[in-house]
Amino acid sequence: MSITATELKLNLGKYLQLAESEDIFITRNGKVVAKLSNPNADRVEMAKSLLGVIPADITLEESRTERTAKL
């Protein structure tokens, strides 16, 4: 759901309740400036959203080496 900052100010309680079940994106001048979400969201869903970030054909050791090389 996307709402304006003004709408959030006018109905904060309503959006705090809604944030328990869905993410709320807050916009100002048509641009997203914040996200209101439940900090206790299902961890499995978060993990699923990250699936595919690391290519399947790379090993853990290769990933570590690549990361340390960037530092």
C-alpha positions as CSV (number, residue, x, y, z in Angstrom):
1,M,0.0,0.0,0.0
2,S,1.2,3.5,-0.8
3,I,0.1,6.6,1.1
4,T,1.2,10.2,1.4
5,A,3.0,11.6,4.4
6,T,-0.1,13.9,5.1
7,E,-2.4,10.9,5.0
8,L,-0.1,9.1,7.5
9,K,-0.2,12.1,9.9
10,L,-4.0,12.3,9.7
11,N,-4.6,8.6,10.3
12,L,-1.5,7.3,12.1
13,G,-3.4,4.8,14.3
14,K,-5.1,3.2,11.3
15,Y,-1.8,2.7,9.4
16,L,0.0,1.3,12.5
17,Q,-2.7,-1.4,12.6
18,L,-2.4,-2.0,8.9
19,A,1.4,-2.3,9.1
20,E,1.0,-5.4,11.2
21,S,-0.2,-7.3,8.1
22,E,1.3,-5.4,5.2
23,D,4.0,-3.0,4.2
24,I,3.0,0.7,3.8
25,F,5.1,2.9,1.6
26,I,5.0,6.6,2.5
27,T,5.4,9.1,-0.3
28,R,6.2,12.8,-0.3
29,N,6.0,14.7,-3.6
30,G,5.3,11.5,-5.4
31,K,8.5,9.8,-4.2
32,V,8.8,7.0,-1.7
33,V,10.6,8.3,1.4
34,A,9.8,5.7,4.0
35,K,8.4,2.2,4.6
36,L,6.2,1.2,7.6
37,S,6.4,-2.5,8.3
38,N,6.0,-5.1,11.0
39,P,9.5,-5.8,12.6
40,N,8.2,-9.3,13.5
41,A,7.3,-10.3,9.9
42,D,7.6,-13.9,9.0
43,R,11.4,-14.6,8.7
44,V,10.8,-17.4,6.2
45,E,9.2,-14.9,3.8
46,M,12.2,-12.6,4.2
47,A,14.6,-15.5,3.4
48,K,12.5,-16.4,0.4
49,S,12.8,-12.9,-0.9
50,L,16.6,-13.2,-0.8
51,L,16.6,-16.5,-2.7
52,G,18.6,-16.1,-5.9
53,V,20.7,-13.2,-4.7
54,I,23.8,-15.4,-4.7
55,P,24.2,-17.4,-7.9
56,A,23.8,-21.2,-7.5
57,D,27.0,-21.9,-9.3
58,I,29.3,-20.2,-6.8
59,T,30.7,-21.9,-3.6
60,L,30.7,-20.3,-0.2
61,E,34.5,-20.1,-0.3
62,E,34.4,-18.3,-3.7
63,S,31.8,-15.9,-2.3
64,R,34.0,-15.1,0.7
65,T,37.0,-14.6,-1.4
66,E,35.2,-12.2,-3.7
67,R,33.8,-10.2,-0.8
68,T,37.1,-9.9,1.0
69,A,38.7,-8.7,-2.3
70,K,36.3,-5.8,-2.4
71,L,37.3,-4.6,1.1
